[in-house]
């Protein structure tokens, strides 16, 4: 009798597992078909366990992506970088870096008159904003907005925030924002910030719950500095880690 019950238990669990796989595959196929522009309308058609299994696959993909790309994403002689990677469900993982002036009347210019700054993208004294973001293409986008100032004293960090961040199908919070290095006063030195996002999704207080922390570190470094002409050439980097 005990053996029979055990066999029935195994068979029941195998059938449930097969059903879960079938439902997840169906969800992925529907997302890839792009018949609906409303991703969440598609996802919410399925039960919570199916959503959990799907997001577990997304999380595994993100972990693999971040482990394989431990390089620092960098803006060097540029104010914009975007990298897109195709996901298994047809969506795009997007990493984006952007640096811009806080002055609405600012006009970017390049030092193209030859010499030491030839072809460099120069950044004049004033307030600026360096934004780094990571999106998994479906339910979240984590953003670090770094405001800083260029002056005759060097680089000064003024603030770091997570404005523009969203997380759907779950909850998120900013666990930490800090500025370990607030000023840089010499060529070759940098300022940096750290943002830690805490996230979770699935069915709370059950084994069917996914959670973790994403660390986003941003760096702004003085590459060249012309005190007389009042501008700098900068290198900006961002690095993500998921725990």
TORMI-553785 format. One record per residue: x, y, z of N, C-alpha, C in turn; residue in one letter. Coordinates in steps of 0.001 Angstrom, whole numbers, padded with zeros to 6 digits, always signed. Example, Ala and Ser with C-alpha at 12.3 -4.5 7.8 and 13.67 -1.06 7.14 Angstrom:
BEGIN
+013190-005690+007800+012300-004500+007800+013200-003300+007800A;+012850-002250+007080+013670-001060+007140+012900+000030+007870S;
// end
This chain:
BEGIN
+000833-001207+000000+000000+000000+000000+000866+001254+000000X;+001923+001204+000835+002842+002339+000911+003536+002576-000417X;+003953+001491-001070+004627+001584-002373+003696+002193-003406X;+002418+001757-003405+001425+002262-004359+001227+003767-004179X;+001106+004201-002931+000925+005631-002651+002120+006440-003142X;+003319+005857-002950+004540+006544-003369+004572+006702-004889X;+004168+005639-005604+004138+005671-007067+003133+006710-007562X;+001964+006730-006907+000932+007713-007277+001441+009137-007045X;+002163+009320-005924+002717+010642-005594+003696+011102-006672X;+004598+010194-007092+005579+010525-008126+004876+010849-009438X;+003912+010027-009820+003192+010231-011079+002458+011574-011075X;+001853+011889-009948+001129+013167-009835+002071+014350-010001X;+003238+014266-009354+004195+015359-009448+004796+015484-010839X;+005021+014342-011508+005535+014372-012880+004521+015003-013830X;+003250+014656-013620+002199+015241-014462+002095+016752-014242X;+002210+017172-012974+002154+018603-012656+003334+019334-013283X;+004509+018678-013217+005711+019290-013801+005565+019429-015308X;+005051+018374-015951+004847+018404-017398+003862+019501-017782X;+002812+019664-016961+001824+020705-017226+002461+022077-017103X;+003302+022272-016062+003994+023552-015871+004848+023888-017085X;+005624+022897-017571+006498+023110-018724+005679+023471-019955X;+004571+022760-020157+003697+023036-021295+003147+024454-021239X;+002705+024873-020048+002144+026214-019877+003206+027294-020095X;+004401+027066-019577+005481+028041-019751+005859+028159-021228X;+005963+027026-021904+006275+027040-023332+005198+027769-024126X;+003953+027564-023710+002841+028255-024361+002951+029766-024151X;+003295+030176-022936+003467+031597-022619+004589+032194-023461X;+005719+031511-023535+006867+032007-024298+006516+032118-025788X;+005825+031106-026311+005423+031133-027731+004510+032314-028019X;+003602+032578-027083+002671+033692-027272+003399+035034-027228X;+004390+035147-026342+005170+036379-026279+005993+036573-027552X;+006585+035488-028049+007421+035576-029248+006609+035894-030492X;+005350+035497-030498+004502+035746-031673+004170+037226-031815X;+004282+037972-030695+004009+039418-030670+002620+039759-031225X;+001646+038863-030988+000275+039139-031428-000355+040247-030595X;+000154+040408-029380-000354+041468-028506+000796+042382-028108X;+000575+043695-028148+001580+044654-027720+001621+044794-026200X;+000609+044259-025543+000521+044337-024085+001096+043057-023490X;+002378+043103-023141+003068+041920-022602+002392+041418-021340X;+001993+042332-020474+001432+041933-019186+000035+041348-019321X;-000668+041740-020364-001968+041131-020629-001789+039655-020977X;-000724+039363-021727-000407+037971-022080+000015+037195-020837X;+000949+037759-020068+001476+037063-018891+000389+036795-017862X;-000491+037774-017663-001533+037646-016632-002645+036669-017004X;-002630+036150-018242-003584+035114-018625-003251+033791-017950X;-001997+033661-017501-001520+032397-016936-001500+032473-015407X;-001530+031300-014785-001581+031275-013321-000231+031681-012713X;-000243+031890-011400+000936+032396-010707+002137+031462-010800X;+001881+030150-010774+002990+029199-010862+003663+029255-012228X;+002867+029420-013277+003431+029547-014616+004245+030825-014724X;+003713+031910-014180+004448+033172-014169+005762+033027-013405X;+005697+032310-012294+006901+032089-011490+007959+031325-012291X;+007546+030232-012959+008501+029432-013738+009107+030257-014874X;+008271+031083-015504+008749+031941-016592+009773+032955-016064X;+009460+033626-014949+010371+034621-014411+011640+033991-013839X;+011541+032740-013411+012738+032028-012966+013708+031848-014140X;+013146+031551-015312+013967+031439-016522+014582+032784-016889X;+013801+033867-016750+014316+035206-017044+015459+035565-016090X;+015282+035231-014798+016307+035539-013803+017593+034771-014089X;+017452+033496-014469+018618+032677-014812+019353+033281-016001X;+018591+033748-016977+019196+034370-018159+019955+035641-017778X;+019367+036464-016903+020009+037705-016474+021298+037397-015719X;+021245+036410-014818+022445+036012-014081+023566+035612-015036X;+023227+034792-016021+024212+034328-017006+024763+035511-017788X;+023871+036404-018174+024274+037583-018942+025249+038448-018162X;+024951+038691-016881+025808+039544-016072+027138+038881-015745X;+027123+037565-015523+028369+036844-015246+029287+036887-016465X;+028693+036724-017661+029490+036711-018893+029978+038105-019277X;+029307+039128-018776+029679+040498-019168+030152+041294-017957X;+031178+040768-017282+031711+041452-016108+032532+042691-016487X;+032670+042929-017787+033334+044155-018226+032525+045358-017747X;+033163+046510-017662+032472+047743-017337+032030+048391-018646X;+030783+048728-018730+030292+049454-019896+030797+050882-019801X;+031291+051413-020928+032055+052652-020869+031641+053660-021930X;+031575+054933-021522+031464+056056-022446+032845+056680-022547X;+033434+056606-023728+034764+057163-023945+034720+057920-025264X;+034827+059243-025202+034652+060096-026384+033261+059940-026971X;+032302+059803-026087+030912+059652-026508+030006+060086-025360X;+028773+060452-025704+027786+060788-024674+026670+059766-024601X;+026767+058705-025425+025657+057742-025461+026147+056361-025879X;+025654+055343-025173+025945+053952-025524+024699+053123-025247X;+024354+052257-026176+023249+051321-025940+023654+049942-026457X;+023396+048929-025672+023676+047544-026067+022408+046728-025889X;+022017+046025-026953+020796+045218-026908+021137+043754-027153X;+020498+042884-026374+020687+041440-026533+019323+040777-026619X;+019191+039851-027531+017914+039163-027719+017697+038123-026630X;+016487+038118-026069+016129+037149-025036+015405+035953-025654X;+015312+034858-024909+014670+033638-025402+013182+033836-025681X;+012568+034872-025093+011129+035089-025281+010830+036156-026337X;+011884+036578-027061+011692+037560-028115+011878+038999-027667X;+011964+039228-026360+012173+040588-025862+013661+040941-025954X;+014007+042173-025585+015391+042619-025643+015887+043046-024271X;+017061+042552-023905+017762+043043-022722+018529+044284-023175X;+018351+045389-022459+018925+046661-022903+019780+047284-021799X;+021021+047593-022148+021916+048341-021268+022174+049689-021936X;+021956+050762-021183+022051+052099-021770+022821+053046-020846X;+023761+053792-021430+024504+054819-020716+024310+056144-021451X;+024117+057223-020693+023891+058523-021320+024436+059626-020421X;+025158+060572-021031+025666+061723-020285+025190+062994-020976X;+024645+063934-020195+024100+065149-020789+024206+066315-019817X;+024151+067517-020393+024199+068721-019580+022857+068958-018915X;+022885+069536-017720+021653+069936-017038+021185+071318-017499X;+022024+071972-018302+021696+073290-018838+020917+073114-020139X;+019680+073574-020196+018826+073392-021377+019359+074136-022593X;+020217+075138-022384+020762+075923-023494+022124+075408-023949X;+022587+074323-023335+023917+073796-023644+023960+073199-025045X;+025070+073444-025748+025287+072846-027064+026614+072097-027018X;+026558+070792-027272+027772+069979-027232+028689+070349-028386X;+029977+070367-028123+030925+070616-029198+032136+069711-029021X;+032818+069462-030115+034030+068650-030094+035229+069534-030359X;+036359+069184-029753+037584+069942-029994+038233+069397-031249X;+037891+069967-032376+038352+069436-033665+039406+070336-034313X;+039985+071226-033505+040950+072175-034062+042385+071670-033943X;+042545+070344-033783+043879+069773-033708+044457+069871-032313X;+045679+069364-032168+046340+069448-030878+045907+068352-029934X;+046114+068604-028643+045936+067600-027602+044511+067065-027528X;+043490+067926-027823+042094+067537-027688+041448+067155-029022X;+042244+066973-030063+041677+066699-031379+040712+065513-031322X;+039493+065733-031813+038449+064709-031916+037894+064242-030575X;+038274+064894-029504+037699+064555-028199+036336+065211-028027X;+035430+064525-027341+034161+065134-026935+034429+065838-025604X;+034434+067161-025658+034783+067921-024462+033526+068296-023682X;+033702+068473-022381+032582+068812-021504+032950+070043-020693X;+032205+071119-020948+032516+072395-020334+032036+072444-018881X;+032542+073409-018164+032165+073580-016769+030644+073749-016653X;+030082+073169-015609+028651+073265-015371+028096+071972-014793X;+026787+071941-014609+026109+070774-014029+025766+069761-015120X;+025999+068476-014816+025742+067419-015787+025055+066234-015107X;+024587+065310-015953+023853+064131-015462+024305+062901-016247X;+024780+061884-015519+025192+060609-016123+024192+059538-015680X;+023495+058936-016645+022453+057945-016350+022863+056576-016873X;+022749+055562-016013+023019+054178-016394+021771+053352-016101X;+021342+052520-017059+020130+051719-016836+020279+050320-017412X;+019548+049396-016799+019534+047987-017222+018090+047518-017235X;+017630+046995-018376+016258+046500-018505+016275+045067-019019X;+015388+044214-018437+015316+042835-018924+014296+042678-020047X;+013713+043789-020494+012821+043753-021648+011390+043381-021341X;+011103+043031-020083+009739+042613-019742+009215+043371-018529X;+009773+043085-017372+009112+043601-016160+009937+044548-015298X;+011197+044807-015659+011909+045780-014834+012918+046605-015622X;+013193+047776-015073+014262+048639-015538+014858+049301-014305X;+016131+049042-014055+016814+049632-012914+017695+050774-013414X;+017556+051936-012778+018212+053159-013259+018989+053837-012135X;+020183+054301-012473+020975+055131-011561+021227+056471-012252X;+020735+057556-011645+020915+058904-012199+021938+059638-011325X;+023075+059957-011939+024192+060551-011206+024386+062005-011627X;+024131+062918-010716+024307+064339-011008+025638+064815-010432X;+026367+065579-011265+027680+066045-010850+027980+067405-011475X;+029049+068025-011012+029414+069352-011484+030883+069378-011886X;+031160+070036-013022+032529+070275-013467+032851+071738-013189X;+033962+071991-012515+034348+073370-012193+035870+073468-012110X;+036355+074642-011759+037810+074828-011619+038362+074036-010439X;+037472+073490-009610+037907+072654-008489+037997+071171-008865X;+037451+070811-010033+037455+069421-010480+036051+068883-010656X;+035857+067609-010321+034537+066974-010382+033944+066895-008981X;+032664+067193-008879+031974+067084-007587+030646+066369-007790X;+030448+065265-007091+029164+064556-007122+028152+065366-006319X;+026971+065612-006889+025956+066361-006143+024820+065465-005643X;+024460+064412-006418+023403+063507-005939+023359+062251-006792X;+022752+061200-006240+022468+059980-006999+021053+059549-006653X;+020272+059156-007668+018892+058744-007436+018535+057569-008342X;+017338+057007-008125+016873+055860-008925+015645+056235-009757X;+015486+057525-010069+014317+057957-010827+014285+057271-012203X;+013099+056821-012604+012955+056094-013863+012933+054587-013682X;+013220+054116-012456+013193+052679-012176+011748+052178-012090X;+011501+050983-012648+010194+050334-012446+010392+048829-012323X;+009453+048173-011653+009508+046726-011459+008076+046210-011380X;+007661+045472-012390+006298+044956-012452+006299+043455-012161X;+005135+042919-011844+004989+041504-011456+005719+041203-010155X;+005967+042226-009347+006658+042004-008087+006839+043313-007360X;+007785+043354-006431+008063+044568-005665+009543+044887-005711X;+009874+046158-005534+011277+046553-005482+011422+047723-004520X;+012632+047919-004044+012935+049074-003201+014405+049423-003382X;+014748+050657-003055+016145+051069-003067+016725+050784-001687X;+017597+049809-001616+018183+049433-000327+019269+050426+000093X;+019983+050951-000920+021111+051816-000596+021442+052720-001768X;+021731+053993-001497+022387+054879-002465+023535+055542-001718X;+024715+055483-002292+025860+056085-001616+026833+056660-002646X;+027664+057577-002176+028685+058197-003022+030034+057997-002321X;+030715+056886-002582+031985+056605-001903+033060+057656-002164X;+033134+058146-003417+034117+059167-003769+033378+060365-004346X;+033299+061434-003568+032467+062580-003940+033201+063606-004804X;+034524+063693-004692+035272+064698-005450+036489+064078-006138X;+036857+064695-007275+038086+064334-007989+038758+065642-008394X;+039996+065839-008000+040659+067127-008206+041884+067047-009103X;+042142+065852-009667+043306+065692-010531+042957+064818-011731X;+043669+065012-012820+043533+064149-013984+043867+062709-013584X;+043038+061773-014023+043235+060368-013675+042440+059922-012469X;+041873+060868-011719+041050+060532-010551+039576+060457-010954X;+038782+059772-010116+037358+059636-010456+036459+059839-009248X;+035175+060019-009543+034119+060009-008538+033233+058811-008848X;+032557+058270-007843+031726+057101-008114+030550+057013-007149X;+029552+056262-007576+028352+056057-006755+027987+054581-006743X;+027195+054199-005757+026701+052832-005646+025210+052875-005342X;+024434+052120-006131+023001+051958-005881+022718+050471-005728X;+021985+050105-004685+021601+048708-004472+020078+048614-004521X;+019577+047819-005478+018143+047588-005623+017798+046232-005023X;+016723+046178-004262+016229+044914-003716+014912+044581-004422X;+014775+043340-004908+013576+042995-005671+013077+041600-005304X;+011782+041384-005510+011201+040064-005278+009925+039913-006095X;+009609+038679-006453+008373+038396-007171+008006+036937-006941X;+006846+036554-007412+006366+035192-007223+005278+035151-006167X;+005200+034056-005453+004184+033894-004407+004866+034064-003053X;+004602+035171-002342+005306+035457-001084+005168+034330-000064X;+006233+034159+000720+006252+033196+001829+006055+031752+001374X;+006456+031463+000149+006425+030085-000369+007734+029837-001096X;+008012+028564-001462+009209+028289-002269+009139+028935-003655X;+007930+029372-004067+007749+029944-005403+007925+031462-005357X;+009067+031888-004851+009363+033307-004737+010801+033556-005179X;+010986+034586-006005+012308+034945-006499+012673+036304-005915X;+013886+036432-005455+014317+037716-004929+015825+037845-004979X;+016280+039051-004798+017715+039275-004802+018040+040748-004785X;+019310+041046-005036+019768+042423-005049+020603+042674-006299X;+020432+043848-006878+021231+044281-008017+022081+045472-007578X;+023392+045337-007743+024320+046406-007415+024717+047118-008706X;+024562+048436-008735+024934+049229-009896+025941+050291-009457X;+027145+050179-009978+028229+051113-009619+028532+051989-010829X;+028582+053298-010629+028865+054249-011708+030144+055014-011399X;+030968+055221-012438+032248+055904-012286+032353+057049-013292X;+032910+058180-012864+033167+059313-013750+034613+059751-013497X;+035439+059673-014544+036882+059881-014382+037371+061034-015264X;+038288+061836-014715+038904+062916-015496+040005+062330-016380X;+039778+062384-017684+040777+061891-018626+041738+063012-019036X;+041175+064187-019334+041968+065380-019664+041272+066588-019050X;+042059+067629-018753+041484+068804-018093+042238+070043-018558X;+041532+070952-019202+042102+072227-019625+041536+073316-018716X;+042326+073728-017737+041870+074715-016757+041663+076075-017410X;+042524+076431-018366+042437+077742-019013+041169+077871-019853X;+040844+076813-020628+039660+076855-021491+038396+076369-020789X;+038538+075882-019567+037417+075497-018717+036586+074340-019291X;+037274+073266-019638+036550+072057-020009+037387+070809-019724X;+036698+069669-019733+037334+068376-019472+036943+067361-020536X;+037724+066306-020620+037357+065089-021334+037215+064011-020261X;+036079+063318-020261+035779+062349-019204+035647+060937-019747X;+035846+059964-018871+035509+058563-019131+034469+058160-018096X;+033346+057587-018557+032279+057184-017640+031991+055698-017811X;+031821+055015-016681+031634+053571-016708+030502+053161-015780X;+029939+051986-016053+028945+051404-015167+029166+049903-015086X;+028933+049348-013910+029107+047905-013718+027953+047365-012886X;+027338+046268-013363+026211+045639-012665+026661+044314-012052X;+026132+044019-010884+026267+042692-010278+024932+042304-009680X;+024552+041043-009829+023288+040552-009281+023551+039482-008259X;+022920+039621-007086+023119+038662-005984+021780+038072-005554X;
// end
